[in-house]
Amino acid sequence: MGDTESTSVTPPAATPIPEGNDRYHAIRMRARGNRGDYALDARPVASGGQATVFGATHKATGSRVAFKRLRFRSPDGMARMRREIEAAQRFGNHPHVMPVLDSSPTHDWFVMPLASESAQTLAAVLGTTLALRGLVTAVCDALREPHQRGWIHRDLKPDNILKLNDQWAVADWGLGRRPRGQTTDPRRTQIGGQFGTEGFAAPEQSIDAHAAGPQADIYSIGQIIGWALTGEQPRANVPLLPADGPWRAIVRVASATDPARRPANVDNLLALVARELDDPPVNPIGRGAELLTAVRTGDATALERLVEMAAQHAGDYDLYMEILLDLNDSQTRAAVTANPAAVGEIVRGIPDLHSGTVTLEYGDVDRLVTWLLVIARHAGGLGEWDLLEDTAEGIFYLDHWDRWRVQADIQSWLASCFGQAASIVAAALERNPDIHAHFDSLTSDRGVDHRIRSVLSTTT
């Protein structure tokens, strides 16, 4: 038996239909709770429990809709339909929650978009990880706000997950539980009675459905996963485990008999799904060592793969100091030629090396500057001006350590810059006035490009 709502609860104002559903928006704007606004098909598209669903046409717009009406006007049936209408009005603006477009003032019928399919009818396509994960993610997204607001669906099953506009939408909140204090006469939900759909309903729903929390819906999701992968109907209170694979671990946890052993909320369930299904995170230093070895043995693609991986982990101290700086000058120049954009990402990560718990030592600074000078000279020779600018910034950032061992090399590089390269380097120098004194001897060297001498002279 379901809950009966207290008469003090007033259904909220209808939420807007998601953008892109203009035809449904038009129906919602014309909604007036009038049964005569809809022409029902002769035969229902679904029938079960206390209600029947017909395809119908909204006369004013000609749009096709689903018309759900009670088979019998019983107090329990109207209470369930009222709850279904209220949930859809509260949460139907979410793309994964089925909205209500119009409804009877006496809660004996309502209108919703006409779904093309359901998880039940699309069972054959849910056997792939991609399709099944899409369904699970959509259901979790649909339940997030209701759960946070104290609503529990309590009847998740394949028939209640519908395909609308190529997206999954959770429907049929008739057995839903409102937030504490807004539900009902507890005599209507009998302790010890069957509540929900056998096999998909959580064990605690047959003990005290009033006490069911978000973990009850998570149990149902676990059973839906098992159903999709095995093709079997779940049995009451028995987790339907796939034979093997990562989904088995997910179902085992999600459909644990004890609610306390299940994920506490949908985000925890999604995190579990990600842990089991996603590729393990890359260990930059371990992967870098493998690629560096391959580079040294002549693997033609290893260098490019190393650079791409390092760009994704820019600012990783160990990766720079133990892998990238162990490339010889020829290999570093080859990396710049092959993928200057990725090398730029790596160079821009230089300031991140001196952050958090990592402190750059003098020897680190010397090695980094020497490496960056190789990149800078080659980037200038190739006309890779963005990379040259980024590299110059990295060099000048490190020169704040005032390492005399490498300042002679920096000075030699500055003296070699002419034309467009000199313009870019001069602009970077201008942004770093604190280091100009390190190179003041260049201001009197007529062999140095005038733009670099001009910047240095203004602050020395």
N, C-alpha and C positions, 0 to 999 in steps of 0.2 A: 504494500500500500504506500502511497505517496503522502507528502506533507500537505496540509491545508493552510493557506496563508492567513494571517490575522487580518481582520478588516481594517486595521489602522494603517496598513502599508499601502501607499499610493504609488502606482507605477510611475516611473519618471518620464519626462518628455522624451520623445523619440530622438535618437541620435542620427546625424546625417549619414546618408549612404556614401560609401567611399567614392572619391572622384573617379571618373571613367565609366560609372554606371549611370549614364544620363537617363536612360529609359526607366530605370528603377527610381531615380530621383523624381522623375515626372509623376510616377505613380504615387510616390510618398507625398508629394505636394498636393495631390488630389485626394488623398486618403480621407474618408469620412465615416468609416465603419459601416458601410452600406453593402449588404450582401448582393444587392441587385447590380452593383458596378462590375460584376464578374460573370462571364459566361463559362460554366464548367463543362468539361468534356464529358462524354457519356460514360466512360469507364475510368476508374481510378488508376493511378500509376503505382500506388502503394497502399496497403491496408494492413493494419495490425494494432494490437493493443486496444486503445480506446479511440483511435482517430484514423481517418482515411485521407489520403492525399490525392487530389485531382489536378491534372493539367487544366489551366483556365486561361481565358483571355480578358485582359482589362479593357473594357469596352471603350473608354475614353481615349486610350492611347494605342490600342491594338496590340499591346505587348503581351507576350506569353509569361505566365507566372505559375507558381504552385499554390494551390488553395487547400489548406489543411483544416478539416472540420471534425468535430467530435461525432462519434457514432451514436453516443447516448449522452444526454445532458445531465450527467451525474455530478454531484458536488465534487467528488474526487477528480473526475475528468476535467471539470472546469478549473479546479485549483491547479492542476498540472499545466493546463494550457495557459492559464494566467501567468504562471511562473516562467513558462517558455517564452511568452511574449515579453515579459519584463526583462529577462536576461538578454534577449535579442535587442531590445531597446537600449539597454545599458551598454552593451559591448559590441553591437552590430556594426559600428563604424570601423572595426578592425577587419582587415581584408580576409582573415582566416576564421571569422565568426559569421555564420549565416544571419543576415538581417531580417527584420520583419518590416514589411512595407505598409500593411494595413491590418486592422483587426477589429473584431466584434467588441462592442462595449460590454457584452455579457460573457466574453472569453470562451465562446464556443466555436470560433473559427479565426483563422488569420491567413495572411497572404505573405509569401516570401518569393525570392527569385527561383526560377525553375532550373534546378541543377541538371547538368548533362549526365553525370554518372555519380557513383559512390565508390568508396573503397571496396565494398562488397562486389560490385559489378566489375571493378578493375583489378580484382585480385591477381589475375594472371600477370599483370605488369609490375606488381609490387615485389617480385622476387629478387630484383636487382638492388644492390646497396644504394645506388644513387636515387632510385625511385622511392625506396622505403625510407631512406634518411630524409628525403624531401617531405614525405608525409609526417614523419615523427616531428620534424622541426616545425612544420606548420601547426600541428596540434599543440605543441608546447608553446608556440608564440600566441596561439589563440587563448590558451588557459592562463597565461602569465598574469594579466590584469585581473580577471575574475578571481583567481586564487589569492592575489594580494588584497582583494576587497572582501574576501571571506566567502566567495561562491565556490561550490564544488559541483562538478557536472554529474557524477555518479552513474552515468550510463553511456560511457564511451564504448563504441563498438563499430565495426566496419560500416553498418547501415547508417550510422549517424555522422560519418565523415564524408562530405559531399564535394563534388568537383564543380566549382563555380568560376567561370571566366578563367579556366585553366589553372585555378588555384584550389587547394584544399580548404574547406570551410567546416568548422564544427557546428553541428545543428542539434536540435532536440534537447533542450534543457528542462524538459518536463519533470524529470526526477532530480533536478538540481537542488542543492541545499543552499539557502540564503545564508548571509552572515549570521552569526550568533545573535540572538535577541530579535531577529527579523523573521524567523521561521515560524514555528507554529505550534499547533496542538500536538504534543508528542504522542498522543494516543493514535494518531494517523499513521505514524511510522513505527510499526510494531517491532519490538525487540525480539530477535530470534526468528524473524520472518525473512523470506527471500526478497531482496531489494536490488533492482538492476537486472542485467541480463546474465543468465547463468554462464559461467566460464570466463566472462569478461569482468564481472563485478568483483571487487576486492573482498577477501574473506570477512573483514570487519563489517561490511555492509549487511551481512546476514546475522550479525550479533547486535550491533547498534548503529544503524545508518545515520542517526543524528550526530554521532561522534566522528564520522568519517571526515578526514582532512584531505589536503592535496595529494597525500600518498595513495589515496584510493584511486584517483584518476591516473596516477603514475603506474599503479598496478595494471589498470586497464590498457594503458599504452604498451606495457610489456607483453600482455597477452595478445594484443593486436599484432605486435611484431612477430610473436611466435606463430600466430595464425597465418600471417602473410608468407612466412618462410617455410612452414611445414604443410600448408594446405589443409590442416586439421582444425576442427572446432575444439576450443579449450574446454576442459572439464572444470567443474566448480572447485575452486580453492587448490588447483594443481597447476603450477607454472608450466606453460607450454614451451619447452626448451627446444630450440633448433638443434640439430644433430651435432654441429661443431661450428667453428668460426667465431669471429669477434662478437656477432650478435648474440651468441649463446650467453656470454658473460653479461651482456647488457640485460637480457631477459631475466637471467638468474637474479640479478640485483633488483631490477625494477619490479619483478613479480614475487619478491620474497613474501612469505606468509606473514611475517611480523612487519607491520608498517614502519617500525623504527629502523629496520634494516634496509629500507628503500631510500632512494634519493629524497631529500626533504622538500624539494621544489623542482619545477620544470627546468630551471637553469642548471641545477645540479645534475639532472638527468641528461641534459644536452652536453654538459662537460664530460659525463661518463661516455656518451656516444662518441665525442671527439677523441677521448683518450684511447678508445678501442679501435676506432676506424681510421683516424688520421695517421699519416706517416709520422714516425718518431722525429722529434726535432733534431736538426743537424747539429752535431758537435763540431763547431768551426775549427778548433785546433786539430782534432782527430782527422776530420775530412781534409783539412789543409795539408797535414803531413802526408796523407796518401797522395794527394795531387802533386805536392812538391816532389815526392819520389818519382812519380810518373813523368813530371817535367824533366827531371834529371836523366831519366832513361830514354828520353826522346819521344814521348807520347805527343803527337802533333796537336791534340785538342786539350790536353791537361792544363796548359797555361791559361787558355781562355776560360775553362771551367773554374779554375782557381780564382781568377779575377772576378768572375761573375758571383761566385760564392762569397768572396771577401767583400764585394760591394753590398751584399745583403746583410753583412755583419760588420758594417763600418764602425770603427771605434773599439773593436775587440783587441785589447792590449796584447794578449798572447798571440793572436793571429798575426798581428803586425810584426812583433819582435821576434817570433820564432819561425815564421813562415815567409811573409812577404819580404822582409829585409834579408832573407837568405837567398833570394833570387839574385843572380849575378846581373851586371849592368846590361848585358846583351838581352837577357830574358826580360828585364824590366822594360827596356825599350820596345821589345816585341809585344809586350802586354799593352803598352801605350798605342802602338800602331794598330793592334787588333781591336781594341775596345776602349777608346779614350773616354767615353761617357762613364763606363764602369770604374775606370781608374780615377775619374773625377769624384765619384761617390766615395771611394776609398780615401782620397786626399782630404776631402771635406770632413772626414771622421777624425782627423788628427787632434783637434782640440778635445775630443771626447776621451782620448787616451789619458789625459791628466784630469781625471774626475773621479768622484766616488772614493773608493778605497785604494785606487792606483795613483802613485806618485812617480812621475818620470824622473829617472836618475840622469846624471850628466852623460853617462855613456849611452843611454837611450837617445838623448837629444842629438848627440853626435851622429849616431847611426841613422836616425830619421832624417836629419838634414842632408847627409850625404846621399841617401836614397832619393829624397825629393829633388835634389839638384839634377840627378840623372833624368828624372821625369820632366823637370822644367826645361832643360836644354832640348830634349827630344820633342816635347810639345811645341816649343817655339819653332823648331826646325820644320815640323809638320804643318804649322799654321793652325794648331788646335788652341785657339785663343782662350776659350772658356777654361780648358784644363790648365793652361799656363797661368791664368788669373788665380784659380783655386790653389795651384801649387805654390805660387808666390806668396799668397796669404798664409799657407801652411809654414813656409820657410820663415817668414817674418814673425809669425806667432812663436815659433821655436827659438828664434834669435833673442827673444826676451830673456832666455836663460844666460845670455852673454857668454857663449862658449867660444873662446878665442881659437880653439883648435879647428873649428869649422868656419869661422868668420872670414878667414882668408879665401876659402873656397866660395863662400857667398859673394864676397867682393869681386872675385874673378868672374863669377857668373854675371853679376851686375854690369861689369865692364864689357861683357860680350854681347849685351842686348842692344839691338838697334831697330829702327823702324817701328812697326806695329808692336813687336815684342817689348821695346823700350817704353812705349806709351802705356801698355798694360801693366808692366812692372812698376813704372813710376806712379801710376794711380794706386797700386797696392801699397807702395812705400808711403805715399801721402796719408794713407789710412793708418799707418803705424809710426807716428812721429817719434815715439819713445826710443826707437832703435837707430835713428838717423846718425847719432853720434858715433856709432860703431863703424860707419863708412864715410866719415867726413873727409878722408884723404882723397876720395873720388871727386870732390867738388873742384879740385884744382887740376884734375887730369883731363886735358883737352881731347883725349882719345875716347872718353866716355860720352855716350849719347847725352845731348844737351837737356833732354827732358828729365833724365835721372839726376843729373847735376843740379838742375833747377830745383827739384823737390828737396834734395839734400841741403842745398845752400840756404833755403828759407828757414831752416830750423837749427842750423849749426852756428 
